[in-house]
Amino acid sequence: METGEQGPGTAAAPAPAAGSVAVAVGVYAAVRVLLVVVIAAVLVLVGLPLLVALIIAIVLALPLSFVLFRPLRTRANEAIAAAGATRREQRERLRAELRGDTQAE
């Protein structure tokens, strides 16, 4: 019953949005972790202990990632916003349907 009325339209929209959000956020997180690893590796090669190098790398990677990875962060934010808008639209459509408000689209 539900799948025949809005299942195909509803099921097709969230899958790409959820996938694009996961990819965008995953890429951004992976690049940030890679930056921490690279900075820590350089500091260890310079002669700092591993724990100290990791702490310094984490502190340095935060501002660097904001500057260096701005396009990735923007893409992740846009994907999250698009997924949120799609979810709000679907929620409102469902609430209208449950209230009995039927509109021809």
C-alpha positions as CSV (number, residue, x, y, z in Angstrom):
1,M,0.0,0.0,0.0
2,E,2.7,2.5,1.0
3,T,5.1,1.4,-1.7
4,G,2.6,1.8,-4.5
5,E,1.6,5.4,-3.5
6,Q,4.9,7.1,-2.8
7,G,7.5,4.3,-2.4
8,P,9.2,4.7,-5.8
9,G,9.4,8.5,-5.5
10,T,10.4,8.5,-1.9
11,A,12.8,5.6,-2.1
12,A,14.7,7.1,-5.0
13,A,15.4,10.5,-3.5
14,P,17.0,9.6,-0.1
15,A,19.4,7.0,-1.4
16,P,21.6,9.3,-3.5
17,A,21.4,12.0,-0.9
18,A,22.4,9.7,1.9
19,G,25.2,8.2,-0.3
20,S,26.5,11.6,-1.3
21,V,26.5,12.7,2.3
22,A,28.4,9.7,3.4
23,V,31.0,10.1,0.6
24,A,31.5,13.8,1.1
25,V,31.9,13.5,4.9
26,G,34.0,10.4,4.6
27,V,36.4,12.0,2.1
28,Y,36.7,15.1,4.3
29,A,37.3,13.0,7.4
30,A,39.8,10.8,5.7
31,V,41.8,13.7,4.3
32,R,41.9,15.3,7.8
33,V,43.1,12.1,9.3
34,L,45.7,11.8,6.6
35,L,46.9,15.3,7.3
36,V,47.4,14.4,11.0
37,V,49.3,11.3,10.0
38,V,51.6,13.2,7.7
39,I,52.3,16.0,10.2
40,A,52.9,13.4,13.0
41,A,55.3,11.4,10.7
42,V,57.3,14.5,9.9
43,L,57.6,15.4,13.6
44,V,58.6,11.8,14.5
45,L,61.3,11.9,11.8
46,V,62.5,15.2,13.3
47,G,63.0,13.4,16.6
48,L,59.9,14.0,18.7
49,P,58.3,11.1,20.6
50,L,55.3,9.6,18.9
51,L,52.7,10.8,21.5
52,V,54.0,14.3,21.5
53,A,54.1,14.3,17.7
54,L,50.5,13.1,17.6
55,I,49.3,15.8,20.0
56,I,51.1,18.5,18.0
57,A,49.8,17.1,14.7
58,I,46.2,17.1,16.0
59,V,46.5,20.7,17.1
60,L,48.2,21.9,13.9
61,A,45.8,19.9,11.6
62,L,42.7,21.7,12.9
63,P,43.4,25.2,11.5
64,L,45.3,23.8,8.5
65,S,42.3,21.7,7.5
66,F,40.0,24.7,7.6
67,V,42.3,26.5,5.2
68,L,43.5,23.7,3.0
69,F,40.3,21.6,2.6
70,R,37.7,24.4,2.3
71,P,36.2,23.0,-0.9
72,L,35.8,19.5,0.6
73,R,34.2,21.0,3.7
74,T,31.9,23.1,1.6
75,R,30.9,20.1,-0.4
76,A,30.2,18.1,2.8
77,N,28.1,21.0,4.2
78,E,26.1,21.3,1.0
79,A,25.4,17.5,0.9
80,I,24.3,17.6,4.5
81,A,22.0,20.6,3.9
82,A,20.5,19.0,0.8
83,A,19.8,15.7,2.6
84,G,18.2,17.7,5.4
85,A,16.0,19.6,3.0
86,T,14.9,16.4,1.3
87,R,14.1,14.8,4.7
88,R,12.1,17.8,5.8
89,E,10.2,17.8,2.5
90,Q,9.4,14.1,2.8
91,R,8.4,14.6,6.5
92,E,6.0,17.4,5.6
93,R,4.6,15.3,2.7
94,L,4.0,12.4,5.0
95,R,2.4,14.6,7.7
96,A,0.1,16.1,5.1
97,E,-0.9,12.7,3.9
98,L,-1.6,11.5,7.4
99,R,-3.8,14.6,8.0
100,G,-5.7,13.8,4.9
101,D,-4.5,16.7,2.9
102,T,-4.1,15.4,-0.6
103,Q,-2.7,17.7,-3.3
104,A,-2.1,16.9,-6.9
105,E,1.6,17.5,-7.8
